[in-house]
Amino acid sequence: MSGKVIVIGSGLGGLSAGITLQSKGFDVTIIDENVHTGGKMMPVDENGFHFDFGPNTITMPDIFRRVINDAGGDADRYFRFTKLTKHTKNVFPDGRVLFQSTDPEEMKESLSAFGDGERYEAYLKEVRRLYDLAEKGFFYRVFNSWRDYLSPSLSAHFAKVRPLEKMDHFHRRFFRHADVLKVFNRYATYIGSSPYQCPATFSLIGHLEMNDGVYYTQGGNTGIAKGFSAFFKEHGGVIRSGTKVKKILVEGREAKGILTSSGDEVRGDYVIVNGDYITATKELLDERERPSTPDRKLDAYEPSISAFVILAGLREFQADIHHHQVFFTDDYKEEFDDIFNKKRLPKDPTIYISHSAATDPGVTKGSNLFILVNAPAVNLTEEEAMRYKNKIYDALEQKGIPIRSQLEYEKVMTPDAIKGKFSAYRGALYGIASHTMTEAFLRPSNVSRDVRNLFYAGGTTHPGGGSPMVTISGKNVADFILTRHGKR
């Protein structure tokens, strides 16, 4: 064995790091306070209904395959993906519909109905360029110190990815119709941010959905975490579920292990935190042990979008609800103003529904509606949550979806419930927003600046939020450790 590694958190980043290191001769133990593995990729199975709490949209499937294949396995034995060519049904306030498709001719025809098809090929070309630059210069590296940000290769790529332009302004180069702009501006929410504040760089998400494609994991997207966990354990890795870590043990400014809430010490040569960077740093390290990240600095980060989520199990299958369906608000800009400036639930929210039964009816009985409304990271009273749930139900029933008459199972998760379940910073889904240059491009480092042999993986750190990026972050950390040992 090359050494003992302790991973705090069994999200995709922790599992990715664990698999990579275990396959190279390290002795890896993953510890998680929840009983399931996968972090926010959490299965909910109740009364015959199956829901994927998140993520609902899968892109970059080769990232997940690569974790297992690079470790000497065959990813197809653990999970398989189905491509959704016509992947999202967007419904606007006037009842008009725009389907998003990875078939460019079909998409141009759909956009032409809104007077917006002529610039679509130019759009696809530009978002592909943004993605290629980011992938080559940014994704697959660990920033160990500020000097890494000054490398000539990174600077050359950075200048070409539109870091000073806002996403909404970028999309207006290609589209004119207000409703079409909403469809593409929604990509900002994939990183927990506002399209009117985040850099145009993140428009590269459009390449993933419109060029590369949207996928579904057969049997449910949570099958990715299940497959990672199975492979990890088959190769000698240990997962301790239902165990909360109380403290990272630091001796002589070096991580030496962890202390659980039950008083058990687990010693190790490396500690990897796969969880919310801000929450974990504040709770697991004494402030004197982290002079570069005092509480006041951590508390100054702007939290990303959170969510108001309803899992609604409907008795009968609803054939009219697409796998991914969005009911847009009339005033999209006001919605983000409510969330980020007024810090309140949107008055007229955009409602997203994931209905995986539309693609995979065998995964559940009836219809499994994962209903999500973007929300600020705030606490809600039970009365406020009930009132907002009914507001969402009223809106959906007005659009012809029979919620209350068909409802057989229901679970509501508010931002504060997300905070409690996943130790998320103020309930934020993506840790910190990507509005300023620092938040977008200088995210917290994967390498602790204060404690040797302490690392971070997850959506709050580099390279950012979303299941592929989180998976990459774990692999980046593992590869960094392997390089130190001369094993790459």
Secondary structure, 3 states (H helix, E strand, C coil): CCCEEEEECCEHHHHHHHHHHHCCCCEEEEECCCCCCECCCCEEEECCEEEECCCCCECCHHHHHHHHHHCCCCHHHCCCEEEECEEEEEECCCCCEEEEECCHHHHHHHHHCCCCCCCHHHHHHHHHHHHHHHHHHHHCCCCCCHHHHHCHHHHHHHCCCCCCCEHHHHHCCCCCCHHHHHHHHHHHHHHCCCCCCCEHHHHHHHHHHHHHCEEEECCCCCHHHHHHHHHHHHCCCEEECCCCEEEEEEECCEEEEEEECCCCEEECCEEEEECCHHHHHHHHCCHHHCCCCCHHHHHCCCECCEEEEEEEEECCCCCCCCCEEEECCCCHHHHHHHHHHCCCCCCCCCEEEECHHHCCHHHCCCEEEEEEEEECCCCCCHHHHHHHHHHHHHHHHHCCCCHHHHEEEEEEECHHHHHHHHCCHHHCCCCECCCCHHHHHCCCCCECCCCECEEEECCCCCCCCCHHHHHHHHHHHHHHHHHHCCCC
